[in-house]
């Protein structure tokens, strides 16, 4: 079970960002990967999560990563990985790259439950959602250009919520060059230049709006059912 919380990563708190990076490293699943000279050295590809429940496998993986990362990170035995995680956390915090991402994600102010109505207006079809609910939402009364903006902002924000962040590092051999886009790691007395990129930025397709809405509703129903089950179990425990 992963302890990663996206709220930590976007918190603008150095300690919480470090907590998020550490949690991602500990249980990478398909959310965190480390490459060295183009070769994958931590994490997994193809959506296959690593077996985090096997402590021997986890320990073996950690030891292997520690041995590999020694060629880059200074540190006593067992501390190279810790220093690498610190480097990555410092870079995310210092670069404010997640702040920029969050600004784009915030473009969506209506969520899919509002944007779906703008979608039907734009494609000039009767709103299936309003038909199912038996009422007409006020969003259908707004000008078409505003509907376009709502839908465009939703799709841009959805793309930003599903993109990937890639950070590359290069150790400086000498203390030369600009301090911009560089991180000094006091624990190892090393300076690294970095570049941060967002990838997987293909715009979400308009034709999948109904799919996004149905997926959202499934998530809501699943959450509601789980909450109700927990409440029912709590009531049963109190009775017993």
Rosetta blueprint (number, residue, H / E / L):
1 X L
2 X L
3 X L
4 X L
5 X L
6 X H
7 X H
8 X H
9 X H
10 X L
11 X L
12 X L
13 X L
14 X H
15 X H
16 X H
17 X H
18 X H
19 X H
20 X H
21 X H
22 X H
23 X H
24 X H
25 X H
26 X H
27 X L
28 X L
29 X L
30 X L
31 X L
32 X L
33 X L
34 X E
35 X E
36 X E
37 X L
38 X L
39 X E
40 X E
41 X E
42 X E
43 X L
44 X L
45 X L
46 X L
47 X L
48 X L
49 X L
50 X L
51 X L
52 X L
53 X L
54 X L
55 X H
56 X H
57 X H
58 X H
59 X H
60 X H
61 X H
62 X H
63 X H
64 X H
65 X H
66 X H
67 X H
68 X H
69 X H
70 X L
71 X L
72 X L
73 X L
74 X L
75 X L
76 X L
77 X L
78 X L
79 X L
80 X H
81 X H
82 X H
83 X H
84 X H
85 X H
86 X H
87 X H
88 X H
89 X H
90 X H
91 X H
92 X H
93 X H
94 X H
95 X H
96 X L
97 X H
98 X H
99 X H
100 X H
101 X H
102 X H
103 X H
104 X H
105 X H
106 X L
107 X L
108 X L
109 X L
110 X L
111 X H
112 X H
113 X H
114 X H
115 X H
116 X H
117 X H
118 X H
119 X H
120 X H
121 X H
122 X H
123 X L
124 X L
125 X L
126 X L
127 X L
128 X H
129 X H
130 X H
131 X H
132 X H
133 X H
134 X L
135 X L
136 X L
137 X L
138 X H
139 X H
140 X H
141 X H
142 X L
143 X L
144 X H
145 X H
146 X H
147 X H
148 X H
149 X H
150 X H
151 X H
152 X H
153 X H
154 X H
155 X H
156 X H
157 X H
158 X H
159 X H
160 X H
161 X H
162 X L
163 X L
164 X E
165 X E
166 X E
167 X E
168 X E
169 X E
170 X E
171 X E
172 X L
173 X L
174 X L
175 X L
176 X L
177 X L
178 X L
179 X L
180 X L
181 X L
182 X E
183 X E
184 X E
185 X E
186 X L
187 X L
188 X L
189 X L
190 X E
191 X E
192 X E
193 X E
194 X E
195 X E
196 X E
197 X E
198 X E
199 X E
200 X L
201 X L
202 X L
203 X L
204 X L
205 X L
206 X H
207 X H
208 X H
209 X H
210 X H
211 X H
212 X H
213 X H
214 X H
215 X H
216 X H
217 X H
218 X H
219 X H
220 X H
221 X H
222 X H
223 X H
224 X H
225 X H
226 X H
227 X H
228 X H
229 X H
230 X H
231 X H
232 X H
233 X H
234 X H
235 X H
236 X H
237 X H
238 X H
239 X H
240 X L
